[in-house]
Amino acid sequence: MDKPIQPKLLSRRRAVITSLVIAFIAVSATSIQVFSSHFQTSGKTYDISQNTLEFSTAHRASFTHYLPLRGVVEPQDTIFIDAIDGGRVEALYVREGEQVRQGQALLKLSNTDLQLRVLAREAEVSEQINDMRNTRLAVEQNQLALARDIIELDFAIIKLEKELARQQKLYELALVPQRTVEILRDELNYQMTYRETVKQSQQKEALLQQQQLTQLSQSIATLQSNLKISQASLDKLTIRAPRDGQLTFMNARVGESKTPGERLGQVDLIDKFKISAHIDEFYIDQISMAHTATITSGQSTIALTMARIYPGIENGRFKVDFHVQTPSELPALRLGQSLPLALNLSSETAQLVVENGAFIQSTAGAWAFVVSEDGRSAHKRQITLGRRNPTQVEIVSGISINERLITSSYSRFADAEHLSLIP
């Protein structure tokens, strides 16, 4: 009869150890699987309905970096009207908003002090002019007196010459003494010498008198010009339109007193317009005179050129002016009309873009939720965005062509890592 063989103690230990090892491996594998599954699904996950989201697919398209602005139609030139001498408003002839012609009377001022000063000036100038005319008359009379002296001397010399000739013949016939001839000859020499002296004096006097008359004439002309200026001051109390245009501002009421230099009104030259806009100071280093803009009116697009960039900054914005390249294309505009315009900051190029959306406000363009290929989920991904305009955003890195991302606001799930998209 066979005897049962008892297993050795070593074989039993091996079996126990083997069982423990197998159990440890199984538990370890389960733990690793659970840890891996937990690692893959770490972070918050939200269930979001696709109907509440907006999506955009990355694609290549023509991209233009432009800045949307609101332009206002303003006159290209404006002339301000000021009170030169001031006074009291006596009458108003036009109202704000009316079309005016150059030289048309706008309002009338009265200034009693100015009128009295002008009258006193007129009397003073008239007196000075009369004095100068009297002086001029005296100079001319003096010239006539000198000329008369020369004529008388010439006549006396002629008589002496004739008398000397007769006495010389009588002396030759021994009818008169020599002394008579000598007296006549001495008298003739004296008269001729005196005549020469008077003639030289007359020439010098005439030269000085001519200079004096020239100065008097110039002084009289100056005084008359000053008189006209004084009289024109009274004419300027009637304020007139400096150019054809529209009176868009009038700061005057009948009975009011206006000080010299006070602003009375404004005339806008409406034959030419400009488009003015305000830009955030963030773009001040990016704007130059080379930039252009466009405005859309109906179905047509009108090109604008930069006309002026104002240096000052007010309330965080600076002002620019645009001119229309082809005025004939400009529709009928009204002063103060507001128009949408686009300021082109770059030329048109082909870029990888997505539609602009509210997601940038939550992410600052640093990350986005990218939709999986099956469209059932979306995952947070780091991206880099470039330039943007109101409709498009340039993709620099992080997103490939034909990938979709959520472009609506992330305010409801900005802290999530994953989204489960529910149809």
BELNORBEL-V345936 format. One record per pair of residues at least 4 apart in sequence whose C-alpha atoms are under 7 Angstrom apart, sorted by sequence separation. I is the first residue (numbers start at 0). J is the second residue. If there is no record, write none. Layout:
BEGIN
i=I j=J
i=I j=J
END
This chain:
BEGIN
i=6 j=10
i=7 j=11
i=8 j=12
i=9 j=13
i=10 j=14
i=11 j=15
i=12 j=16
i=13 j=17
i=14 j=18
i=15 j=19
i=16 j=20
i=17 j=21
i=18 j=22
i=19 j=23
i=20 j=24
i=21 j=25
i=22 j=26
i=23 j=27
i=24 j=28
i=25 j=29
i=26 j=30
i=27 j=31
i=28 j=32
i=29 j=33
i=30 j=34
i=31 j=35
i=32 j=36
i=33 j=37
i=34 j=38
i=35 j=39
i=36 j=40
i=37 j=41
i=93 j=97
i=99 j=103
i=110 j=114
i=111 j=115
i=112 j=116
i=113 j=117
i=114 j=118
i=115 j=119
i=116 j=120
i=117 j=121
i=118 j=122
i=119 j=123
i=120 j=124
i=121 j=125
i=122 j=126
i=123 j=127
i=124 j=128
i=125 j=129
i=126 j=130
i=127 j=131
i=128 j=132
i=129 j=133
i=130 j=134
i=131 j=135
i=132 j=136
i=133 j=137
i=134 j=138
i=135 j=139
i=136 j=140
i=137 j=141
i=138 j=142
i=139 j=143
i=140 j=144
i=141 j=145
i=142 j=146
i=143 j=147
i=144 j=148
i=145 j=149
i=146 j=150
i=147 j=151
i=148 j=152
i=149 j=153
i=150 j=154
i=151 j=155
i=152 j=156
i=153 j=157
i=154 j=158
i=155 j=159
i=156 j=160
i=157 j=161
i=158 j=162
i=159 j=163
i=160 j=164
i=161 j=165
i=162 j=166
i=163 j=167
i=164 j=168
i=165 j=169
i=166 j=170
i=167 j=171
i=168 j=172
i=169 j=173
i=170 j=174
i=175 j=179
i=177 j=181
i=178 j=182
i=179 j=183
i=180 j=184
i=181 j=185
i=182 j=186
i=183 j=187
i=184 j=188
i=185 j=189
i=186 j=190
i=187 j=191
i=188 j=192
i=189 j=193
i=190 j=194
i=191 j=195
i=192 j=196
i=193 j=197
i=194 j=198
i=195 j=199
i=196 j=200
i=197 j=201
i=198 j=202
i=199 j=203
i=200 j=204
i=201 j=205
i=202 j=206
i=203 j=207
i=204 j=208
i=205 j=209
i=206 j=210
i=207 j=211
i=208 j=212
i=209 j=213
i=210 j=214
i=211 j=215
i=212 j=216
i=213 j=217
i=214 j=218
i=215 j=219
i=216 j=220
i=217 j=221
i=218 j=222
i=219 j=223
i=220 j=224
i=221 j=225
i=222 j=226
i=223 j=227
i=224 j=228
i=225 j=229
i=226 j=230
i=227 j=231
i=228 j=232
i=230 j=234
i=231 j=235
i=232 j=236
i=251 j=255
i=257 j=261
i=282 j=286
i=286 j=290
i=295 j=299
i=296 j=300
i=312 j=316
i=313 j=317
i=332 j=336
i=358 j=362
i=359 j=363
i=362 j=366
i=370 j=374
i=371 j=375
i=387 j=391
i=388 j=392
i=398 j=402
i=409 j=413
i=169 j=174
i=170 j=175
i=295 j=300
i=312 j=317
i=359 j=364
i=371 j=376
i=387 j=392
i=169 j=175
i=170 j=176
i=294 j=300
i=295 j=301
i=311 j=317
i=370 j=376
i=371 j=377
i=386 j=392
i=387 j=393
i=170 j=177
i=293 j=300
i=294 j=301
i=370 j=377
i=385 j=392
i=386 j=393
i=293 j=301
i=294 j=302
i=309 j=317
i=369 j=377
i=370 j=378
i=384 j=392
i=385 j=393
i=293 j=302
i=309 j=318
i=368 j=377
i=369 j=378
i=384 j=393
i=385 j=394
i=292 j=302
i=293 j=303
i=308 j=318
i=309 j=319
i=368 j=378
i=369 j=379
i=384 j=394
i=385 j=395
i=292 j=303
i=308 j=319
i=368 j=379
i=369 j=380
i=383 j=394
i=384 j=395
i=92 j=104
i=93 j=105
i=251 j=263
i=291 j=303
i=292 j=304
i=307 j=319
i=308 j=320
i=367 j=379
i=368 j=380
i=383 j=395
i=92 j=105
i=167 j=180
i=250 j=263
i=291 j=304
i=307 j=320
i=366 j=379
i=367 j=380
i=383 j=396
i=91 j=105
i=92 j=106
i=166 j=180
i=249 j=263
i=250 j=264
i=290 j=304
i=291 j=305
i=306 j=320
i=366 j=380
i=367 j=381
i=382 j=396
i=383 j=397
i=91 j=106
i=249 j=264
i=290 j=305
i=305 j=320
i=306 j=321
i=366 j=381
i=367 j=382
i=382 j=397
i=90 j=106
i=91 j=107
i=248 j=264
i=249 j=265
i=289 j=305
i=305 j=321
i=306 j=322
i=365 j=381
i=366 j=382
i=381 j=397
i=382 j=398
i=90 j=107
i=163 j=180
i=248 j=265
i=288 j=305
i=304 j=321
i=305 j=322
i=365 j=382
i=89 j=107
i=247 j=265
i=303 j=321
i=304 j=322
i=365 j=383
i=88 j=107
i=89 j=108
i=246 j=265
i=247 j=266
i=303 j=322
i=304 j=323
i=364 j=383
i=88 j=108
i=89 j=109
i=163 j=183
i=246 j=266
i=247 j=267
i=303 j=323
i=304 j=324
i=364 j=384
i=87 j=108
i=88 j=109
i=163 j=184
i=245 j=266
i=246 j=267
i=302 j=323
i=303 j=324
i=86 j=108
i=87 j=109
i=244 j=266
i=245 j=267
i=302 j=324
i=86 j=109
i=87 j=110
i=244 j=267
i=245 j=268
i=86 j=110
i=159 j=183
i=244 j=268
i=245 j=269
i=243 j=268
i=244 j=269
i=160 j=187
i=301 j=328
i=159 j=187
i=156 j=187
i=370 j=403
i=156 j=190
i=355 j=389
i=369 j=403
i=370 j=404
i=156 j=191
i=280 j=315
i=355 j=390
i=369 j=404
i=279 j=315
i=280 j=316
i=354 j=390
i=355 j=391
i=368 j=404
i=369 j=405
i=279 j=316
i=280 j=317
i=354 j=391
i=355 j=392
i=367 j=404
i=368 j=405
i=379 j=416
i=152 j=190
i=278 j=316
i=279 j=317
i=353 j=391
i=354 j=392
i=378 j=416
i=379 j=417
i=277 j=316
i=278 j=317
i=352 j=391
i=353 j=392
i=378 j=417
i=277 j=317
i=278 j=318
i=352 j=392
i=353 j=393
i=377 j=417
i=378 j=418
i=277 j=318
i=352 j=393
i=377 j=418
i=152 j=194
i=276 j=318
i=277 j=319
i=351 j=393
i=352 j=394
i=376 j=418
i=377 j=419
i=276 j=319
i=350 j=393
i=351 j=394
i=376 j=419
i=275 j=319
i=276 j=320
i=375 j=419
i=376 j=420
i=149 j=194
i=275 j=320
i=294 j=339
i=375 j=420
i=274 j=320
i=275 j=321
i=294 j=340
i=273 j=320
i=274 j=321
i=293 j=340
i=294 j=341
i=361 j=408
i=149 j=197
i=273 j=321
i=274 j=322
i=292 j=340
i=293 j=341
i=358 j=406
i=361 j=409
i=149 j=198
i=273 j=322
i=292 j=341
i=293 j=342
i=357 j=406
i=358 j=407
i=361 j=410
i=292 j=342
i=356 j=406
i=357 j=407
i=358 j=408
i=291 j=342
i=292 j=343
i=356 j=407
i=357 j=408
i=358 j=409
i=291 j=343
i=290 j=343
i=290 j=344
i=145 j=201
i=142 j=205
i=138 j=208
i=135 j=212
i=131 j=215
i=128 j=219
i=124 j=222
i=124 j=226
i=121 j=226
i=117 j=229
i=117 j=230
i=114 j=233
i=109 j=236
i=108 j=236
i=107 j=236
i=108 j=237
i=107 j=237
i=106 j=237
i=107 j=238
i=106 j=238
i=104 j=237
i=105 j=238
i=104 j=238
i=105 j=239
i=104 j=239
i=105 j=240
i=103 j=239
i=104 j=240
i=102 j=239
i=103 j=240
i=102 j=240
i=101 j=240
i=102 j=241
i=100 j=240
i=101 j=241
i=99 j=240
i=101 j=242
i=100 j=242
i=101 j=243
i=100 j=243
i=99 j=243
i=100 j=244
i=99 j=244
i=98 j=244
i=99 j=245
i=98 j=245
i=99 j=246
i=97 j=245
i=98 j=246
i=96 j=245
i=97 j=246
i=96 j=246
i=95 j=246
i=96 j=247
i=95 j=247
i=95 j=248
i=95 j=249
i=91 j=253
i=90 j=253
i=88 j=252
i=89 j=253
i=88 j=253
i=89 j=254
i=88 j=254
i=87 j=254
i=88 j=255
i=87 j=255
i=88 j=256
i=87 j=256
i=86 j=256
i=87 j=257
i=86 j=257
i=85 j=257
i=86 j=258
i=85 j=258
i=85 j=259
i=82 j=257
i=84 j=259
i=83 j=259
i=82 j=259
i=83 j=260
i=82 j=260
i=81 j=260
i=82 j=261
i=81 j=261
i=82 j=262
i=81 j=262
i=82 j=263
i=80 j=262
i=81 j=263
i=80 j=263
i=80 j=264
i=79 j=264
i=80 j=265
i=79 j=265
i=78 j=265
i=79 j=266
i=78 j=266
i=77 j=266
i=78 j=267
i=77 j=267
i=76 j=267
i=77 j=268
i=76 j=268
i=74 j=267
i=75 j=268
i=74 j=268
i=74 j=269
i=75 j=271
i=74 j=271
i=75 j=272
i=74 j=272
i=75 j=273
i=73 j=272
i=74 j=273
i=72 j=272
i=73 j=273
i=72 j=273
i=73 j=274
i=72 j=274
i=73 j=275
i=71 j=274
i=72 j=275
i=70 j=274
i=71 j=275
i=70 j=275
i=71 j=276
i=70 j=276
i=69 j=276
i=68 j=276
i=72 j=333
i=73 j=334
i=72 j=334
i=73 j=335
i=72 j=335
i=71 j=335
i=72 j=336
i=71 j=336
i=72 j=337
i=71 j=337
i=70 j=337
i=71 j=338
i=69 j=337
i=70 j=338
i=69 j=338
i=70 j=339
i=69 j=339
i=70 j=340
i=68 j=339
i=69 j=340
i=68 j=340
i=67 j=340
i=68 j=341
i=67 j=341
i=66 j=341
i=67 j=342
i=65 j=341
i=66 j=342
i=65 j=342
i=66 j=343
i=65 j=343
i=64 j=343
i=65 j=344
i=64 j=344
i=65 j=345
i=64 j=345
i=63 j=345
i=63 j=346
i=63 j=347
i=62 j=347
i=63 j=348
i=61 j=347
i=62 j=348
i=61 j=348
i=62 j=349
i=61 j=349
i=62 j=350
i=60 j=349
i=61 j=350
i=59 j=349
i=60 j=350
i=59 j=350
i=60 j=351
i=59 j=351
i=60 j=352
i=58 j=351
i=59 j=352
i=57 j=351
i=58 j=352
i=57 j=352
i=58 j=353
i=57 j=353
i=56 j=353
i=55 j=353
i=55 j=354
i=64 j=386
i=66 j=388
i=64 j=387
i=65 j=388
i=64 j=388
i=57 j=399
i=58 j=400
i=57 j=400
i=58 j=401
i=57 j=401
i=56 j=401
i=57 j=402
i=56 j=402
i=57 j=403
i=56 j=403
i=55 j=403
i=56 j=404
i=54 j=403
i=55 j=404
i=54 j=404
i=55 j=405
i=54 j=405
i=55 j=406
i=53 j=405
i=54 j=406
i=52 j=405
i=53 j=406
i=53 j=407
i=52 j=407
i=45 j=415
i=44 j=415
i=47 j=418
i=49 j=420
i=43 j=415
i=44 j=416
i=45 j=417
i=46 j=418
i=47 j=419
i=48 j=420
i=49 j=421
i=42 j=415
i=43 j=416
i=44 j=417
i=45 j=418
i=46 j=419
i=47 j=420
i=48 j=421
i=49 j=422
i=42 j=416
i=43 j=417
i=44 j=418
i=45 j=419
i=46 j=420
i=47 j=421
i=48 j=422
i=46 j=421
END
